[in-house]
Amino acid sequence: MIGGVALLGILAAVMAALVFGGGGDSDPSATPSASASVGASASVAASGEASVSAAPSESAAPSGSPGPTPTPVSLDLDSIVAATVSDLSVREGPTTSATRLGSLESGALSFVAGGPVDAGGYRWYLLSGLGLPPSTGCAGPFETDPFNCPVWFGWVAAADPNGAPWLTAQAPDCPAEPIQADELMIGVTDLIRLACYGSDPFTFRAFWPEIPDDAGLGGACASQDEPGGWLICQNINENGVVVDDTEEFGGLGVNVSIDPASGVSMPERGTWVELTVHLDDPAAQSCGETTFAEEDGPPEQWLLFCRGQMVVESASAVDGP
């Protein structure tokens, strides 16, 4: 939903999801229960799903005689990866002694938010679940083994000690310009867009709806005056665009952010608009550091949220798609 209170409520729920993965330390190993000798390839569609084809390697066990030091698995920041094995541990820190938050099943997709860190014979990356597309949710109670909702955040080992990959890079299916709103909203999350476009501007068309008198908008956003706070409080201005002119305010759509110092303004409501936007705004670098307390979740996770916001560079009224 586009409403300010609803979106902030969803964000709070996402951050709260971290506490469900407390897990015990009875299994300090990062080794999945499934064979670590699985190789996989997949592509990520706009829906955020992967179709993984896997084939076992000849052997997952050491040969007994010394061999060459395996080349560590290297993953690109801001890329999407898929797990090639089941029961792949997600931990609070880049070490096998860190609290285990949960696990990934084979084919689970994630976004590379940080790393690498080499520790304990493993190469670790900070990963995030891809999040939820607009107007969607997760069915049933939140589960952690494996995670059944893509709102987790933690450190994952990229390969076994022999170099067999537990994570493999995927290619998102990114819409090309001219982009229609539904291509950016239906089945697509902030992190898929960030993997597609980085900080490069792109242009799309959407509908800019009227706000009804009974919209029930919330009050002031507590983070508005914090560094980078306008990226978190973008919804307080109700800058929500929707997929088409059949959707009302609060329907299927996304919020866009406007830097208060930019001088950019939206056209009159009730019209189609063409927006040129960018992600990964420089202001995002400060929003995770000072805006939230420790109990609100890791600063890195809030930084990632801010980086995924669409910041308007220009907006103009148009006749429609």
N, C-alpha and C positions, 0 to 999 in steps of 0.2 A: 504494500500500500504506500501511497505517496505521502499521507499525512505526517506531520512532524512528530506527533506523539507516538504514532504507530511505528515509524522508522526507528526512533530512538529506543522504543521498547524492544524491537527486534534486535538492535545492536546490543542492548543489555542482555538479552537472552543468549545471543551468540557468545558474549564474553562469559556469561554464567556457565556455559557449556563446558568450560575448562575444568570446573570443579568436579564434574562427574567422572573424569578419567583418572581419579587418584590412584587406583590400582595398587597392588602390593609390590614388594621387591623380592618375592619368592623366586622369580626368574630374572636374575640380573643380566642375562644374556640378551643381546639384540638379535640372536639367531632365530628366524622364523621356524615354526614346527614343520612347515612344508619344505621340500628340497630347495636348497639355495642355488641349484644348478639350472634354473629355468631362465631361458632367454625369451624376450617378448618384443613385439612391435605392435603399434596401434596408432590410430589417429583420433583426435578429439573433435567431435562435431560441436555445433553451437549448443547442443543440448547438454554438453559437458560429460557425455558418456564416451567410454572407450571400448573398442572391440579389439580384444587382445588375442593374438595367436601365439601360442607358446610351444617351444620344443625343448626337451631336456638336453643338457650337454652330455658328453660321454661319461664324466664322473664329477661328482661334487666333492669328493674326498681328496685329501692330499695323497700324493703318490707314494710317500714314504722316503723318497729321495729328494734332496734339495733341488729346487727349480728356480727359475728367474723370479725376481720380485714382481708381483702383479702390478700393472698400471692402475692407479686409483681411478675409480669412476669419476668423471668430471661432468658436472651439470651446470647449465647457464642460469644465472639469476634471472628472475622474472619469466622463467619458462614453465611449461606444464610437463609433469612426469607421471608415469603410472607404475604401480607396484607390480613386480613380476612374480611375486610369491605371496602366499597367505601368511597371516599372523605376523606381519612385519611390525615391530614395536615402534610406537611413537612415545618419545620421552620428554621430560621437562627440560633436560639439558643434554649436551653432546657427549654423553658418557653412559656406559652400561650401568653405572651405579645411580643414575638419575631416576627420579620417580617415573614409573611407566604410566602413561596417560591412557593408553589403549592400543589398538592395533589396526592395521589396514589389511583388507582382503586383496587377493590378486586382482589386478585391473583397476584398483582404486586410484583416482586421479588427485593430484595435488599441485600446488603452486610453489615454486622455489623462492622463498622469501629471504634466505640468508645462508651463510656458510661459504666455502667448506671449512670445517674444523676437523683436523686429524687427531684422534685420541683413541687409545686402547686398541689399536689395530684396525680401526674403522675410520672411514671418512663420513662425516655427518653433515647434513643439510637441515636448515630450518624450513619446514614445510607448513603450508596451510591447506585445509580443505578448500574447494573452489567456491564455497558459499552457496546461497540459494538464489535462484532467478527471481525476478519480481513476481509478486502475488502467488508465491508458492510457500510450502512449509514441509516439515518432515513428519511423516505419519508415525504415531505411536511414541512410546517413551524413548528418550535418548539412550542409546547403547554405545559401549566403547570397544567391545571385543567381538567382531570388528566394529569400527565406527559406522553407524547406520545413517548419519546425517553429516553433510560435508562442512561442518563448522568447527572442526578441530584445528589445533595449532601446536606444533612441537617439532622435536628433532628426530631425524630418522637416519639410520645408517644406509649408505648408498649401495654397498656391496658386501659380500662375505669376505673373510680374510684372504681367500684365494683370488679375489677380484671378480667373481661371478656377480653380475649386477642384480641388485634387488630393486633398483629404480631405473627406468629408461625414459628418455626424452620422447615427448609426443608433439605433434604438430596441430595446433588449433585450426579449425576451419573458420577463417576470418572473412566477414563480408567485405566486398570491394565497393568503392564508391561508384555511382551514387547509392548511398545506404538509406534504406527505409527503417523507420523506427522499430518495426517488429523484428528486424534482423539483429538489432542490438538489445532487445528486451526479452523476447520469447525464448526461454531455455538458456539464456546467456547471463553470466554473472559479471560483477565488477572485475574479478581476477582474470576471467577469460578475455575481457576487453583489454586489460592491462597487458596480458601476454601477447595479444594481437598487435596493439598499436604503441605500446610504451608511452613516451611523451610526445609522439608525432601527432599533430592535429589531424582531425578527420571531420567530415561534414555529413550530416544526416537531416532528414525531415521528420517532423512529428507534429502532433496537434497540441495546441496550447489552450487548455480548457478554461472556461469560466469557473470561478469559485462560488458555490452556492451559499446562500445566507446561513444555512444550517450546517456548514462544514465542520463546526466544532473544533476549530484550530486551537492548538495549545498556546501556552504562554511563552515567556522568554526562554531562550536556550542558555543554560548555565555556562557553557563554554564559549559564548559569543566573543568575549573580550580576551580570551586566551590566545597565545601565539598559534596561528593556524586554525583557530577555533571556527572561523567561517566555513571551513571545509566540513567540519562535523555538524555545524548548525545550518548547513545549506537548506535543509528542509524547513527551517523556521520561516523562510520567505516564501515557502510553498512553490518553489520553482520546479513543479512537476509537469513533465510533458507525457502524453499518452500515445498509444500506437496509432489511433485514428480518430476521426470525428464522431464515431459512435460511442467512444468511451467518455464517461463523465469524469470530473475531478475525483481523484482518489482511485481511479480504475487502473488497468494494466498500463504501467509506464515506469519511468525513472525520474529521479530528481537530477537537476543540473545545478552546479554551483556558480555563483558570480562573485568574483573578487570585489569587495566593496571599494577598493582603490582603483579599479580598472576603468570606471566610467561606462561599462557595458550595461545596457538595459534591454529588457525583453519588449516585444511589440505589445499592442493591446491584446487582451485575451479573446478567445473564441475564434482563433484563426490557425491555419497551418503556419509553421515556422521552419525556417532553414537555419540550423545551428552549426557553427564550426566550434569544435571543442577540443580540449586536450586533457589527458590524464597526467598523473605524476607531476602535479604542480609543485614548484619549489617550496611553497608554504607547507606542504605535507611533511617536510623534514622536521618541522618543529611541533606538529600537532601531537605526535606520540610521546614527546618528551615531557611536556609540561601540562597537558590538558587533563590527565586522569591520574587518580591515585593508584597505588599498586594493586588494590583489591579490584580495580576495574578491569584487570587483565594486563598482559605484557605490553609494554610500550611499543614493541615491534609489531604487535597485531593491530594496534590503533594506527600506527604509521602506515601499515598496509591498507587499512580501510581508507585513510585520507588519500593515499596515492591513487586509489581506484576511482575517485570522484571525478566526474566530467565537469571541467571548468570551461565556461562559455567565453570564447574569444570574440564572436560576432553572432548577432541574431537578427533575422529579417523576416517579415511576413511574406508568404508566398501563396500561390493559388492552390497548392496541394501536390500530392505525389504524381 
